[in-house]
């Protein structure tokens, strides 16, 4: 437990402009990433073809993996997510951090409303010969990720790292399972993650502005959690990059170079990499707003 806890800094921190600029940059980058994902994988024929390959060839040869994805999807309900949101508010109130409770609630509401509006408003031209309604971005992924982000925000430092790892695992399974069930394409889930991160960064900025002049040590994300997100995310990103290159070659240069299942596994690797990246960033944004211990006398002398 202690290995996954955030590490408090006992001296009073210097909160310069970077402390406020960072969440702004994260929000802009996440929004730009979601927009680029839409342009590449929805508005281009090659992107649509790659995305649809992963959707239509999502057979998994491992029964255990299939069982996990099926049970996770069946166990996920709107009522359950609402209960978790209520728990987020109650935890914030119990910790006497109403600001965190409000921020967590706004993040969940804002991210999911944004996803719903975008799914209704964004056009999806039929460029790949596969007629289907717009599914961009994924509501299931946004709901799971926003609730996990909110829990990371309101929970104490001692458990935040562990909860982030569990939340990332849960969100990964949900996102991959929606592709496996042919509900969503990989790009839908990645865009949803970026939208949740953008909302989280906006709320992190407001929290940082509110507490900018208040004394108190800042926490740092746990080293173990950071290492796991970085190494796991980098490995998944490398697999996804190589796989994407092979799928593109199969589409444009050498037909049937890779199988449809290969395309699905490439999409799954990209999803895992996106989950690791967004949770890694969110751990740093959320941890920056939690006062740990009071500054010791030597630090102030």
BALOBA-1460 file (C-alpha; in Angstrom, 3 decimals):
// residues 301
<rec num="1" residu="x" x="0.000" y="0.000" z="0.000"/>
<rec num="2" residu="x" x="2.751" y="2.397" z="0.957"/>
<rec num="3" residu="x" x="4.563" y="1.750" z="-2.319"/>
<rec num="4" residu="x" x="1.579" y="3.040" z="-4.233"/>
<rec num="5" residu="x" x="0.981" y="6.101" z="-2.068"/>
<rec num="6" residu="x" x="1.888" y="9.563" z="-3.232"/>
<rec num="7" residu="x" x="5.047" y="10.980" z="-1.687"/>
<rec num="8" residu="x" x="4.500" y="14.240" z="0.226"/>
<rec num="9" residu="x" x="6.939" y="17.099" z="0.037"/>
<rec num="10" residu="x" x="7.303" y="18.591" z="3.510"/>
<rec num="11" residu="x" x="8.637" y="21.971" z="2.434"/>
<rec num="12" residu="x" x="6.308" y="24.631" z="1.190"/>
<rec num="13" residu="x" x="6.317" y="24.490" z="-2.627"/>
<rec num="14" residu="x" x="6.873" y="27.331" z="-4.981"/>
<rec num="15" residu="x" x="3.835" y="27.439" z="-7.229"/>
<rec num="16" residu="x" x="4.956" y="29.391" z="-10.224"/>
<rec num="17" residu="x" x="3.279" y="29.965" z="-13.583"/>
<rec num="18" residu="x" x="4.081" y="26.410" z="-14.724"/>
<rec num="19" residu="x" x="1.739" y="25.122" z="-12.027"/>
<rec num="20" residu="x" x="-1.155" y="26.869" z="-13.795"/>
<rec num="21" residu="x" x="0.037" y="26.576" z="-17.377"/>
<rec num="22" residu="x" x="0.429" y="22.779" z="-17.285"/>
<rec num="23" residu="x" x="-3.288" y="21.901" z="-17.094"/>
<rec num="24" residu="x" x="-4.047" y="24.461" z="-19.813"/>
<rec num="25" residu="x" x="-1.544" y="22.780" z="-22.139"/>
<rec num="26" residu="x" x="-2.903" y="19.342" z="-21.269"/>
<rec num="27" residu="x" x="-6.489" y="20.428" z="-22.002"/>
<rec num="28" residu="x" x="-5.520" y="21.931" z="-25.365"/>
<rec num="29" residu="x" x="-3.411" y="18.917" z="-26.335"/>
<rec num="30" residu="x" x="-6.167" y="16.469" z="-25.374"/>
<rec num="31" residu="x" x="-8.798" y="18.413" z="-27.326"/>
<rec num="32" residu="x" x="-6.485" y="18.620" z="-30.333"/>
<rec num="33" residu="x" x="-5.798" y="14.881" z="-30.072"/>
<rec num="34" residu="x" x="-9.508" y="14.060" z="-30.061"/>
<rec num="35" residu="x" x="-10.037" y="16.310" z="-33.091"/>
<rec num="36" residu="x" x="-7.111" y="14.707" z="-34.954"/>
<rec num="37" residu="x" x="-8.447" y="11.246" z="-34.153"/>
<rec num="38" residu="x" x="-11.780" y="12.193" z="-35.708"/>
<rec num="39" residu="x" x="-10.175" y="13.656" z="-38.811"/>
<rec num="40" residu="x" x="-7.881" y="10.668" z="-39.389"/>
<rec num="41" residu="x" x="-10.156" y="7.757" z="-38.502"/>
<rec num="42" residu="x" x="-13.583" y="9.120" z="-39.433"/>
<rec num="43" residu="x" x="-13.051" y="11.638" z="-42.237"/>
<rec num="44" residu="x" x="-10.467" y="9.652" z="-44.243"/>
<rec num="45" residu="x" x="-11.055" y="6.436" z="-46.178"/>
<rec num="46" residu="x" x="-7.837" y="4.792" z="-44.988"/>
<rec num="47" residu="x" x="-8.566" y="5.624" z="-41.357"/>
<rec num="48" residu="x" x="-12.112" y="4.321" z="-41.600"/>
<rec num="49" residu="x" x="-10.917" y="1.121" z="-43.248"/>
<rec num="50" residu="x" x="-8.341" y="0.438" z="-40.525"/>
<rec num="51" residu="x" x="-10.813" y="1.218" z="-37.772"/>
<rec num="52" residu="x" x="-13.541" y="-0.941" z="-39.267"/>
<rec num="53" residu="x" x="-11.149" y="-3.856" z="-39.717"/>
<rec num="54" residu="x" x="-10.557" y="-3.890" z="-35.984"/>
<rec num="55" residu="x" x="-14.304" y="-3.685" z="-35.354"/>
<rec num="56" residu="x" x="-15.349" y="-6.469" z="-37.713"/>
<rec num="57" residu="x" x="-12.544" y="-8.913" z="-36.908"/>
<rec num="58" residu="x" x="-12.656" y="-8.842" z="-33.134"/>
<rec num="59" residu="x" x="-12.737" y="-12.606" z="-32.599"/>
<rec num="60" residu="x" x="-10.625" y="-13.520" z="-29.578"/>
<rec num="61" residu="x" x="-9.242" y="-17.029" z="-29.493"/>
<rec num="62" residu="x" x="-8.771" y="-17.061" z="-25.719"/>
<rec num="63" residu="x" x="-11.897" y="-18.094" z="-23.837"/>
<rec num="64" residu="x" x="-10.704" y="-16.559" z="-20.563"/>
<rec num="65" residu="x" x="-10.245" y="-13.141" z="-22.189"/>
<rec num="66" residu="x" x="-13.670" y="-13.419" z="-23.810"/>
<rec num="67" residu="x" x="-15.288" y="-14.262" z="-20.468"/>
<rec num="68" residu="x" x="-13.652" y="-11.277" z="-18.748"/>
<rec num="69" residu="x" x="-14.801" y="-8.826" z="-21.419"/>
<rec num="70" residu="x" x="-18.332" y="-10.235" z="-21.482"/>
<rec num="71" residu="x" x="-18.718" y="-10.131" z="-17.689"/>
<rec num="72" residu="x" x="-17.273" y="-6.621" z="-17.483"/>
<rec num="73" residu="x" x="-19.689" y="-5.272" z="-20.080"/>
<rec num="74" residu="x" x="-22.650" y="-7.035" z="-18.478"/>
<rec num="75" residu="x" x="-21.711" y="-5.717" z="-15.031"/>
<rec num="76" residu="x" x="-21.405" y="-2.118" z="-16.213"/>
<rec num="77" residu="x" x="-24.641" y="-0.200" z="-15.864"/>
<rec num="78" residu="x" x="-25.707" y="3.410" z="-15.665"/>
<rec num="79" residu="x" x="-27.090" y="2.815" z="-12.181"/>
<rec num="80" residu="x" x="-23.722" y="1.538" z="-11.003"/>
<rec num="81" residu="x" x="-21.907" y="4.537" z="-12.430"/>
<rec num="82" residu="x" x="-24.381" y="6.890" z="-10.753"/>
<rec num="83" residu="x" x="-23.716" y="5.160" z="-7.428"/>
<rec num="84" residu="x" x="-19.987" y="5.645" z="-7.889"/>
<rec num="85" residu="x" x="-20.572" y="9.333" z="-8.632"/>
<rec num="86" residu="x" x="-22.542" y="9.630" z="-5.405"/>
<rec num="87" residu="x" x="-19.681" y="7.916" z="-3.596"/>
<rec num="88" residu="x" x="-17.266" y="10.462" z="-5.090"/>
<rec num="89" residu="x" x="-19.303" y="13.320" z="-3.654"/>
<rec num="90" residu="x" x="-19.623" y="11.644" z="-0.256"/>
<rec num="91" residu="x" x="-15.888" y="10.966" z="-0.072"/>
<rec num="92" residu="x" x="-15.139" y="14.595" z="-0.864"/>
<rec num="93" residu="x" x="-17.555" y="15.763" z="1.819"/>
<rec num="94" residu="x" x="-16.172" y="13.277" z="4.358"/>
<rec num="95" residu="x" x="-12.661" y="14.560" z="3.706"/>
<rec num="96" residu="x" x="-13.933" y="18.145" z="4.046"/>
<rec num="97" residu="x" x="-12.890" y="18.820" z="0.470"/>
<rec num="98" residu="x" x="-16.096" y="20.041" z="-1.095"/>
<rec num="99" residu="x" x="-14.051" y="21.547" z="-3.926"/>
<rec num="100" residu="x" x="-12.850" y="18.087" z="-4.946"/>
<rec num="101" residu="x" x="-16.362" y="16.642" z="-4.701"/>
<rec num="102" residu="x" x="-17.743" y="19.392" z="-6.939"/>
<rec num="103" residu="x" x="-14.846" y="19.088" z="-9.392"/>
<rec num="104" residu="x" x="-15.279" y="15.322" z="-9.631"/>
<rec num="105" residu="x" x="-18.996" y="15.641" z="-10.268"/>
<rec num="106" residu="x" x="-18.509" y="18.348" z="-12.894"/>
<rec num="107" residu="x" x="-15.866" y="16.282" z="-14.660"/>
<rec num="108" residu="x" x="-18.135" y="13.238" z="-14.918"/>
<rec num="109" residu="x" x="-21.126" y="15.308" z="-16.051"/>
<rec num="110" residu="x" x="-19.179" y="17.492" z="-18.463"/>
<rec num="111" residu="x" x="-17.234" y="14.693" z="-20.147"/>
<rec num="112" residu="x" x="-20.256" y="12.463" z="-20.639"/>
<rec num="113" residu="x" x="-22.439" y="15.311" z="-21.898"/>
<rec num="114" residu="x" x="-19.720" y="16.327" z="-24.360"/>
<rec num="115" residu="x" x="-19.439" y="12.774" z="-25.668"/>
<rec num="116" residu="x" x="-23.200" y="12.492" z="-26.074"/>
<rec num="117" residu="x" x="-23.417" y="15.797" z="-27.957"/>
<rec num="118" residu="x" x="-20.511" y="14.959" z="-30.235"/>
<rec num="119" residu="x" x="-21.913" y="11.548" z="-31.081"/>
<rec num="120" residu="x" x="-25.166" y="13.204" z="-32.123"/>
<rec num="121" residu="x" x="-23.674" y="16.150" z="-33.988"/>
<rec num="122" residu="x" x="-20.614" y="14.757" z="-35.774"/>
<rec num="123" residu="x" x="-21.169" y="13.378" z="-39.287"/>
<rec num="124" residu="x" x="-19.683" y="10.070" z="-40.382"/>
<rec num="125" residu="x" x="-19.326" y="9.826" z="-44.172"/>
<rec num="126" residu="x" x="-19.434" y="6.292" z="-45.564"/>
<rec num="127" residu="x" x="-15.930" y="5.924" z="-47.019"/>
<rec num="128" residu="x" x="-15.156" y="2.285" z="-46.274"/>
<rec num="129" residu="x" x="-18.208" y="0.543" z="-47.688"/>
<rec num="130" residu="x" x="-19.480" y="-0.314" z="-44.231"/>
<rec num="131" residu="x" x="-22.755" y="1.522" z="-43.533"/>
<rec num="132" residu="x" x="-23.090" y="2.237" z="-39.837"/>
<rec num="133" residu="x" x="-24.262" y="5.145" z="-37.684"/>
<rec num="134" residu="x" x="-21.726" y="7.398" z="-36.043"/>
<rec num="135" residu="x" x="-20.267" y="5.839" z="-32.904"/>
<rec num="136" residu="x" x="-17.596" y="8.490" z="-32.234"/>
<rec num="137" residu="x" x="-16.764" y="8.944" z="-29.372"/>
<rec num="138" residu="x" x="-17.474" y="6.022" z="-27.013"/>
<rec num="139" residu="x" x="-19.951" y="6.747" z="-24.225"/>
<rec num="140" residu="x" x="-19.064" y="3.572" z="-22.299"/>
<rec num="141" residu="x" x="-15.376" y="4.464" z="-22.251"/>
<rec num="142" residu="x" x="-16.066" y="8.075" z="-21.257"/>
<rec num="143" residu="x" x="-18.329" y="6.987" z="-18.408"/>
<rec num="144" residu="x" x="-15.814" y="4.477" z="-17.028"/>
<rec num="145" residu="x" x="-12.805" y="6.797" z="-17.395"/>
<rec num="146" residu="x" x="-14.529" y="9.869" z="-15.919"/>
<rec num="147" residu="x" x="-15.666" y="7.947" z="-12.844"/>
<rec num="148" residu="x" x="-12.178" y="6.471" z="-12.367"/>
<rec num="149" residu="x" x="-10.631" y="9.947" z="-12.730"/>
<rec num="150" residu="x" x="-13.071" y="11.352" z="-10.176"/>
<rec num="151" residu="x" x="-12.187" y="8.635" z="-7.658"/>
<rec num="152" residu="x" x="-8.474" y="9.317" z="-8.116"/>
<rec num="153" residu="x" x="-9.157" y="13.009" z="-7.483"/>
<rec num="154" residu="x" x="-11.135" y="12.705" z="-4.249"/>
<rec num="155" residu="x" x="-9.430" y="9.759" z="-2.537"/>
<rec num="156" residu="x" x="-6.550" y="10.222" z="-0.084"/>
<rec num="157" residu="x" x="-2.969" y="9.979" z="-1.258"/>
<rec num="158" residu="x" x="-2.407" y="6.662" z="0.512"/>
<rec num="159" residu="x" x="-4.692" y="4.801" z="-1.904"/>
<rec num="160" residu="x" x="-4.631" y="6.994" z="-4.983"/>
<rec num="161" residu="x" x="-1.926" y="5.053" z="-6.803"/>
<rec num="162" residu="x" x="-3.596" y="1.713" z="-6.245"/>
<rec num="163" residu="x" x="-6.993" y="3.077" z="-7.310"/>
<rec num="164" residu="x" x="-5.440" y="4.575" z="-10.459"/>
<rec num="165" residu="x" x="-3.990" y="1.200" z="-11.443"/>
<rec num="166" residu="x" x="-7.275" y="-0.600" z="-10.795"/>
<rec num="167" residu="x" x="-9.197" y="2.105" z="-12.644"/>
<rec num="168" residu="x" x="-6.853" y="1.939" z="-15.627"/>
<rec num="169" residu="x" x="-7.269" y="-1.821" z="-15.800"/>
<rec num="170" residu="x" x="-11.043" y="-1.531" z="-15.634"/>
<rec num="171" residu="x" x="-11.193" y="1.192" z="-18.281"/>
<rec num="172" residu="x" x="-8.887" y="-0.820" z="-20.566"/>
<rec num="173" residu="x" x="-11.146" y="-3.864" z="-20.344"/>
<rec num="174" residu="x" x="-14.279" y="-1.776" z="-20.936"/>
<rec num="175" residu="x" x="-12.768" y="0.031" z="-23.939"/>
<rec num="176" residu="x" x="-11.424" y="-3.131" z="-25.579"/>
<rec num="177" residu="x" x="-14.648" y="-4.984" z="-24.812"/>
<rec num="178" residu="x" x="-16.755" y="-2.382" z="-26.638"/>
<rec num="179" residu="x" x="-14.679" y="-3.050" z="-29.763"/>
<rec num="180" residu="x" x="-14.892" y="-6.812" z="-29.213"/>
<rec num="181" residu="x" x="-18.685" y="-6.519" z="-28.921"/>
<rec num="182" residu="x" x="-18.721" y="-4.442" z="-32.146"/>
<rec num="183" residu="x" x="-20.224" y="-1.460" z="-30.360"/>
<rec num="184" residu="x" x="-17.303" y="0.876" z="-31.015"/>
<rec num="185" residu="x" x="-14.183" y="1.271" z="-33.080"/>
<rec num="186" residu="x" x="-10.778" y="1.794" z="-31.407"/>
<rec num="187" residu="x" x="-10.757" y="5.484" z="-32.368"/>
<rec num="188" residu="x" x="-14.085" y="5.980" z="-30.545"/>
<rec num="189" residu="x" x="-12.579" y="4.832" z="-27.263"/>
<rec num="190" residu="x" x="-9.321" y="6.771" z="-27.643"/>
<rec num="191" residu="x" x="-11.210" y="9.983" z="-28.384"/>
<rec num="192" residu="x" x="-13.404" y="9.423" z="-25.318"/>
<rec num="193" residu="x" x="-10.305" y="9.093" z="-23.129"/>
<rec num="194" residu="x" x="-8.917" y="12.350" z="-24.507"/>
<rec num="195" residu="x" x="-12.193" y="14.173" z="-23.891"/>
<rec num="196" residu="x" x="-12.251" y="13.000" z="-20.272"/>
<rec num="197" residu="x" x="-8.632" y="14.108" z="-19.853"/>
<rec num="198" residu="x" x="-9.449" y="17.523" z="-21.326"/>
<rec num="199" residu="x" x="-12.288" y="18.004" z="-18.847"/>
<rec num="200" residu="x" x="-10.079" y="16.794" z="-16.013"/>
<rec num="201" residu="x" x="-7.380" y="19.283" z="-16.956"/>
<rec num="202" residu="x" x="-9.879" y="22.161" z="-16.981"/>
<rec num="203" residu="x" x="-11.116" y="21.215" z="-13.501"/>
<rec num="204" residu="x" x="-7.523" y="20.758" z="-12.293"/>
<rec num="205" residu="x" x="-6.785" y="24.299" z="-13.463"/>
<rec num="206" residu="x" x="-9.710" y="25.691" z="-11.486"/>
<rec num="207" residu="x" x="-8.593" y="23.816" z="-8.384"/>
<rec num="208" residu="x" x="-5.052" y="25.059" z="-8.774"/>
<rec num="209" residu="x" x="-6.193" y="28.642" z="-9.196"/>
<rec num="210" residu="x" x="-8.337" y="28.344" z="-6.072"/>
<rec num="211" residu="x" x="-5.472" y="26.982" z="-3.960"/>
<rec num="212" residu="x" x="-2.624" y="28.868" z="-5.595"/>
<rec num="213" residu="x" x="-1.806" y="31.014" z="-2.559"/>
<rec num="214" residu="x" x="-2.642" y="28.492" z="0.136"/>
<rec num="215" residu="x" x="0.218" y="26.903" z="2.112"/>
<rec num="216" residu="x" x="0.702" y="23.170" z="2.129"/>
<rec num="217" residu="x" x="2.956" y="20.576" z="0.610"/>
<rec num="218" residu="x" x="2.257" y="19.121" z="-2.806"/>
<rec num="219" residu="x" x="2.191" y="15.383" z="-3.368"/>
<rec num="220" residu="x" x="4.119" y="13.616" z="-6.054"/>
<rec num="221" residu="x" x="2.680" y="10.548" z="-7.818"/>
<rec num="222" residu="x" x="4.085" y="7.289" z="-6.496"/>
<rec num="223" residu="x" x="7.166" y="6.022" z="-8.287"/>
<rec num="224" residu="x" x="5.775" y="2.515" z="-8.661"/>
<rec num="225" residu="x" x="2.551" y="3.711" z="-10.280"/>
<rec num="226" residu="x" x="4.496" y="6.037" z="-12.574"/>
<rec num="227" residu="x" x="6.894" y="3.285" z="-13.644"/>
<rec num="228" residu="x" x="4.034" y="0.873" z="-14.353"/>
<rec num="229" residu="x" x="2.132" y="3.400" z="-16.453"/>
<rec num="230" residu="x" x="5.238" y="4.506" z="-18.367"/>
<rec num="231" residu="x" x="6.641" y="1.048" z="-19.080"/>
<rec num="232" residu="x" x="3.277" y="-0.561" z="-19.800"/>
<rec num="233" residu="x" x="2.128" y="2.334" z="-21.944"/>
<rec num="234" residu="x" x="5.387" y="2.497" z="-23.881"/>
<rec num="235" residu="x" x="5.304" y="-1.237" z="-24.604"/>
<rec num="236" residu="x" x="1.674" y="-1.069" z="-25.763"/>
<rec num="237" residu="x" x="2.407" y="2.011" z="-27.892"/>
<rec num="238" residu="x" x="5.334" y="0.253" z="-29.576"/>
<rec num="239" residu="x" x="3.179" y="-2.773" z="-30.391"/>
<rec num="240" residu="x" x="0.401" y="-0.510" z="-31.697"/>
<rec num="241" residu="x" x="2.800" y="1.509" z="-33.877"/>
<rec num="242" residu="x" x="4.312" y="-1.591" z="-35.490"/>
<rec num="243" residu="x" x="0.878" y="-3.154" z="-35.895"/>
<rec num="244" residu="x" x="-0.586" y="-0.003" z="-37.432"/>
<rec num="245" residu="x" x="2.227" y="0.130" z="-39.958"/>
<rec num="246" residu="x" x="1.555" y="-3.476" z="-40.942"/>
<rec num="247" residu="x" x="-2.189" y="-2.851" z="-41.253"/>
<rec num="248" residu="x" x="-1.587" y="0.200" z="-43.457"/>
<rec num="249" residu="x" x="0.721" y="-1.823" z="-45.699"/>
<rec num="250" residu="x" x="-1.915" y="-4.535" z="-45.892"/>
<rec num="251" residu="x" x="-4.519" y="-1.962" z="-46.906"/>
<rec num="252" residu="x" x="-2.502" y="-0.009" z="-49.472"/>
<rec num="253" residu="x" x="0.493" y="-2.060" z="-50.641"/>
<rec num="254" residu="x" x="0.340" y="-5.786" z="-49.901"/>
<rec num="255" residu="x" x="-3.216" y="-7.091" z="-49.562"/>
<rec num="256" residu="x" x="-3.771" y="-9.775" z="-46.929"/>
<rec num="257" residu="x" x="-0.402" y="-9.087" z="-45.324"/>
<rec num="258" residu="x" x="-2.025" y="-9.337" z="-41.899"/>
<rec num="259" residu="x" x="-5.252" y="-10.893" z="-40.664"/>
<rec num="260" residu="x" x="-8.345" y="-9.152" z="-39.370"/>
<rec num="261" residu="x" x="-7.594" y="-10.411" z="-35.873"/>
<rec num="262" residu="x" x="-4.198" y="-8.723" z="-36.126"/>
<rec num="263" residu="x" x="-5.981" y="-5.440" z="-36.796"/>
<rec num="264" residu="x" x="-8.152" y="-5.937" z="-33.703"/>
<rec num="265" residu="x" x="-5.132" y="-6.712" z="-31.521"/>
<rec num="266" residu="x" x="-3.394" y="-3.618" z="-32.892"/>
<rec num="267" residu="x" x="-6.415" y="-1.532" z="-31.931"/>
<rec num="268" residu="x" x="-6.454" y="-3.116" z="-28.474"/>
<rec num="269" residu="x" x="-2.776" y="-2.248" z="-27.977"/>
<rec num="270" residu="x" x="-3.470" y="1.352" z="-29.016"/>
<rec num="271" residu="x" x="-6.316" y="1.530" z="-26.493"/>
<rec num="272" residu="x" x="-4.128" y="0.208" z="-23.665"/>
<rec num="273" residu="x" x="-1.415" y="2.740" z="-24.547"/>
<rec num="274" residu="x" x="-3.968" y="5.579" z="-24.530"/>
<rec num="275" residu="x" x="-5.345" y="4.478" z="-21.154"/>
<rec num="276" residu="x" x="-1.857" y="4.334" z="-19.639"/>
<rec num="277" residu="x" x="-0.951" y="7.768" z="-21.025"/>
<rec num="278" residu="x" x="-4.136" y="9.493" z="-19.870"/>
<rec num="279" residu="x" x="-4.001" y="7.983" z="-16.383"/>
<rec num="280" residu="x" x="-0.302" y="8.858" z="-16.061"/>
<rec num="281" residu="x" x="-1.055" y="12.491" z="-16.898"/>
<rec num="282" residu="x" x="-4.118" y="12.596" z="-14.677"/>
<rec num="283" residu="x" x="-2.167" y="11.213" z="-11.709"/>
<rec num="284" residu="x" x="0.171" y="14.187" z="-11.975"/>
<rec num="285" residu="x" x="-2.595" y="16.750" z="-12.396"/>
<rec num="286" residu="x" x="-4.683" y="15.360" z="-9.535"/>
<rec num="287" residu="x" x="-1.757" y="14.894" z="-7.162"/>
<rec num="288" residu="x" x="-0.681" y="18.494" z="-7.632"/>
<rec num="289" residu="x" x="-3.844" y="19.718" z="-5.924"/>
<rec num="290" residu="x" x="-3.798" y="17.629" z="-2.769"/>
<rec num="291" residu="x" x="-2.224" y="19.233" z="0.295"/>
<rec num="292" residu="x" x="-0.280" y="16.609" z="2.212"/>
<rec num="293" residu="x" x="1.374" y="17.526" z="5.495"/>
<rec num="294" residu="x" x="1.778" y="20.984" z="6.934"/>
<rec num="295" residu="x" x="5.158" y="22.590" z="6.265"/>
<rec num="296" residu="x" x="7.639" y="21.843" z="9.030"/>
<rec num="297" residu="x" x="9.162" y="24.623" z="11.070"/>
<rec num="298" residu="x" x="12.652" y="24.157" z="9.608"/>
<rec num="299" residu="x" x="11.313" y="24.641" z="6.094"/>
<rec num="300" residu="x" x="9.739" y="27.940" z="7.079"/>
<rec num="301" residu="x" x="12.639" y="29.266" z="9.086"/>
